[in-house]
Amino acid sequence: MILIVDSGSTKSDWISVDVQSNQQVDKILTKGLNPTIIKETEILKILNESSELMTLKSQVSHVFFYGAGCGTEKPRQLLNTILQNFFSNAYVEVKEDTFAAVRATINFENEAAVVCILGTGSNCSFFDGTHLKQRVTSLGYSIMDDAAGNYYGKQLLRDYFFNHMPENLKALFQIKYNVDADNIKFNLYKQPHPNAYLASFAEFMFSNSDSEYIKNLLKKGLREFSKNMILQFPEEIKTVPVHFAGSIAHFSKEEIFEVAKEFNFKVGNIVRRPIDGLVTYHMKQLGSWK
C-alpha cells in the first residue's frame, strides 16, 4: 500500500492506493504536520490519534509526503525520521509542499513553470523541468506570506478594529466570529498555530466576494505577492506559465487574472487541492513497479 500525503499548516490529506492504482480507503484527514511550527511530540500525537493511520501503518510500503515547513534540511529530516519510525515497514520520502504544487499543476512531467502556493501560507518557485529554484528565503508566516490565508485573516482583523471595514461587513463579521479582543489575543499569543487561526478568517472573503472592499483586499494581497515573489523570476515569466495551487488561489481566480495583466505574466493552471494531482503523478510512476 502506498500513502500519498499533502500537508499544510492547517490540515493534512492522506490518500492510500495499491500498486493497481486502486484507492484503499476514504481520504484520511489529520491536522497539519508542519515541523517548523509544531514539536515532535505533537506530530507523534497527531499520528497516534488517527485510528485510520494506526490501522494501516503496518501495511504501508511507501510514503510520499509533501509538506509545509519541509523546505530546509533539519525540519525535513526530523519529519522523515518520525514517519519512518511510525511506518516501520515503509520507504519514506519527504519533500516540501512546493513539489506537490509542481506535480499537481504542470501539464507534462518536464514542463518549466513558475509555481505558486496560496493556501494557509504562500510560496513561489521556478521549476526548470527537473529542479526547483527559489530566490527568497522565507522568514515565516508573520513576515513573508503575502496573499496567503493568514495574510488575509490579519488584514480583515486589522480593518475591523481600525474601522476600515464597511459597516455592513463589520456587522456580518462580528456575527460570524468571536471578535472579543481578549479572545483574539489569546488565540494569537497563547495558543498553538496562530497562522492557522488567522487563516480561518479568510473564509469570510469568499462568502462576501461580491463586495468591492473584498475584491480590493484580494488584489492588494496578490499585488504584494506578485511584486515580492513572482517578479523574482523576471526573465522566466516572459516564456513560462505561472501556475497556482491552494484554496486561496482557487477562490480568487478572477483577481489573479486581473493582477496578472498588471504584472505581465501568463496564468497557467489553478488547482485547489494538490493531492488530486499528486495521486495522478504517483500512479503514473507506479507503472514502472508493476
C-alpha positions in Angstrom: 0.0 0.0 0.0 1.2 3.5 -0.9 0.4 6.6 1.1 0.4 10.0 -0.6 0.2 13.0 1.7 -0.3 16.7 1.1 0.2 18.6 4.4 -0.2 22.2 5.0 0.0 24.1 8.3 -3.7 23.6 8.9 -4.5 20.1 7.7 -3.1 17.0 6.0 -4.8 14.9 3.3 -3.7 11.3 3.1 -4.6 9.0 0.2 -3.9 5.3 0.2 -3.6 3.3 -3.1 -2.3 -0.1 -4.1 0.0 -0.9 -6.9 -3.0 -1.4 -9.2 -3.9 2.2 -8.6 -7.0 1.4 -6.5 -7.8 3.7 -3.6 -7.9 1.6 -0.5 -9.9 3.7 2.0 -11.6 7.1 2.0 -9.3 10.1 2.2 -7.8 10.4 5.7 -7.7 13.9 7.3 -5.4 14.9 10.1 -4.1 18.2 11.4 -1.2 19.7 9.5 2.3 18.4 10.2 4.5 21.4 9.7 7.7 20.6 11.5 8.8 24.2 11.8 5.8 25.2 14.0 4.9 22.1 15.9 7.0 20.0 18.2 8.0 16.4 17.6 5.7 15.2 20.5 2.7 16.9 18.8 3.5 15.3 15.5 3.6 11.9 17.1 0.3 12.7 19.0 -1.4 13.6 15.7 -0.3 10.3 14.1 -1.1 8.2 17.0 -4.6 9.7 17.5 -5.6 8.8 13.9 -7.3 5.4 14.1 -7.2 5.1 10.3 -3.4 5.6 10.2 -2.9 3.2 13.2 -4.9 0.6 11.3 -3.0 1.0 8.1 0.6 1.6 9.2 1.9 -2.0 9.1 0.5 -2.4 5.6 2.2 0.7 4.1 5.2 0.1 1.8 5.8 3.6 0.6 5.0 7.1 2.0 5.3 10.1 -0.3 4.9 13.1 2.0 4.7 16.7 0.7 4.6 19.3 3.5 4.7 22.9 4.5 7.8 23.6 6.6 9.8 20.9 4.8 11.9 23.2 2.6 15.0 23.1 4.7 17.1 20.1 5.7 16.7 20.0 9.5 12.8 20.0 9.7 12.6 17.8 6.7 14.9 15.2 8.2 13.1 15.4 11.6 9.8 14.6 9.9 11.3 11.9 7.8 12.6 10.2 10.9 9.3 10.4 12.7 7.4 9.0 9.7 10.0 6.3 9.2 9.6 5.2 12.8 5.8 5.2 12.6 5.6 3.4 9.2 8.4 1.0 10.1 7.9 -1.2 7.1 7.8 1.6 4.6 10.1 3.6 2.3 9.6 7.3 3.3 10.2 10.3 1.1 9.6 13.8 2.4 9.6 16.8 0.1 8.5 20.5 0.6 5.0 21.4 -0.4 6.2 23.3 -3.4 7.0 20.0 -5.1 3.3 19.0 -4.5 2.2 22.1 -6.2 4.6 21.5 -9.1 3.5 17.9 -9.6 -0.2 18.8 -9.3 -0.2 21.8 -11.7 2.3 21.2 -14.6 0.8 19.9 -17.8 3.6 17.4 -18.5 6.5 15.9 -16.5 9.3 18.2 -17.6 7.3 21.4 -18.2 9.1 24.6 -17.0 6.9 26.9 -14.9 6.7 29.3 -12.1 4.6 27.6 -9.4 2.9 29.4 -6.6 1.1 28.2 -3.4 -1.7 30.3 -2.0 -3.2 28.5 0.9 -2.8 29.0 4.7 0.7 30.1 3.7 2.2 31.2 0.4 5.3 30.4 -1.7 6.7 30.8 -5.2 9.4 28.8 -7.0 10.7 28.2 -10.6 10.6 24.7 -11.8 13.0 24.3 -14.7 11.6 20.9 -15.7 13.9 19.0 -13.2 14.8 21.2 -10.3 13.1 23.7 -8.1 14.7 27.1 -7.7 13.8 29.7 -5.1 15.2 33.2 -4.8 13.6 34.2 -1.5 14.4 32.7 1.9 11.2 32.5 3.9 11.1 34.0 7.3 7.8 32.5 8.2 4.1 33.4 8.1 4.3 36.6 10.2 6.6 38.4 7.7 6.6 36.7 4.3 3.2 35.2 3.5 1.6 37.7 1.1 -1.8 36.7 -0.3 -2.0 33.7 2.0 -4.9 32.8 4.2 -3.1 34.1 7.3 -2.2 37.3 5.5 -5.9 38.0 4.6 -7.0 37.0 8.1 -4.7 39.5 9.6 -5.8 42.2 7.2 -9.5 41.5 8.0 -8.9 41.8 11.7 -6.9 45.0 11.3 -9.5 46.6 9.1 -12.3 45.5 11.5 -10.5 47.1 14.6 -9.2 50.1 12.7 -12.7 50.8 11.3 -11.6 50.4 7.7 -14.1 47.6 7.0 -17.5 48.7 5.6 -20.2 48.8 8.3 -22.4 46.2 6.6 -19.4 43.8 6.5 -18.5 44.6 10.1 -21.9 43.6 11.2 -21.6 40.3 9.4 -18.0 39.7 10.6 -19.0 40.1 14.3 -21.9 37.7 13.8 -19.7 35.0 12.2 -16.6 35.4 14.5 -15.9 35.9 18.2 -14.3 39.4 17.9 -13.7 39.9 21.6 -10.3 41.4 21.8 -9.1 39.2 24.7 -10.3 36.1 22.8 -8.4 37.1 19.7 -5.2 37.9 21.6 -5.5 34.6 23.5 -5.6 32.7 20.2 -2.8 34.7 18.7 -0.3 34.7 21.5 -1.3 31.9 23.9 -2.5 29.1 21.6 -0.6 27.0 19.1 -0.9 27.5 15.3 -1.7 31.3 15.2 -1.1 31.2 11.4 -4.0 28.7 11.0 -6.1 30.8 13.4 -5.6 33.9 11.2 -6.3 31.9 8.1 -9.6 30.8 9.5 -10.9 34.3 9.0 -10.1 34.2 5.2 -13.3 32.2 4.5 -15.2 35.5 5.2 -13.9 36.9 2.0 -15.3 34.2 -0.2 -18.8 34.3 1.4 -18.8 38.0 0.6 -16.9 38.0 -2.7 -19.3 40.4 -4.4 -18.1 43.2 -2.1 -15.9 45.9 -3.7 -14.0 46.0 -0.4 -13.2 42.3 -0.6 -12.2 42.4 -4.3 -9.8 45.3 -3.5 -8.4 43.4 -0.5 -7.7 40.3 -2.6 -6.0 42.3 -5.2 -3.9 44.2 -2.7 -2.5 40.9 -1.4 -2.0 39.5 -4.9 -0.1 42.6 -5.9 2.2 42.3 -2.9 2.7 38.6 -3.7 3.4 39.3 -7.4 5.8 42.1 -6.6 7.7 40.3 -3.9 7.6 36.7 -5.2 6.6 36.2 -8.8 8.8 39.1 -10.0 11.8 37.4 -8.5 11.7 35.5 -11.8 11.5 38.4 -14.3 13.1 36.5 -17.3 11.3 33.2 -16.6 7.8 34.7 -16.6 8.3 36.0 -20.1 8.3 32.5 -21.5 6.7 30.1 -19.0 3.2 30.0 -17.4 2.6 30.8 -13.7 0.6 28.0 -12.1 -1.2 28.3 -8.7 -2.2 25.8 -6.1 -4.3 26.2 -2.9 -7.7 27.2 -1.7 -7.0 31.0 -1.7 -5.9 30.7 -5.3 -9.0 28.7 -6.2 -11.4 31.2 -4.7 -9.6 34.3 -6.1 -9.2 33.2 -9.8 -10.8 36.4 -11.1 -8.5 38.6 -9.1 -5.4 36.6 -10.1 -6.1 37.1 -13.8 -6.6 40.8 -13.2 -3.4 41.2 -11.3 -1.5 39.0 -13.9 -2.4 41.6 -16.5 -0.9 44.4 -14.4 2.3 42.5 -13.8 2.6 40.9 -17.3 2.6 37.3 -16.6 0.6 34.4 -18.0 -1.6 32.5 -15.6 -1.5 28.7 -16.2 -3.4 26.2 -14.1 -5.1 26.9 -10.8 -5.6 23.8 -8.7 -7.5 23.9 -5.4 -6.2 20.6 -3.9 -2.8 19.4 -4.9 -3.5 15.9 -3.5 -5.6 15.0 -6.6 -2.7 15.8 -8.9 -0.2 14.0 -6.7 -2.2 10.8 -6.9 -2.3 11.0 -10.7 1.5 11.7 -10.7 2.4 8.8 -8.5 0.0 6.4 -10.2 2.0 7.1 -13.4 5.2 6.3 -11.6 3.8 3.1 -10.3 3.6 1.8 -13.8 7.4 1.1 -13.6 6.9 -1.1 -10.5 4.4 -3.5 -11.9 
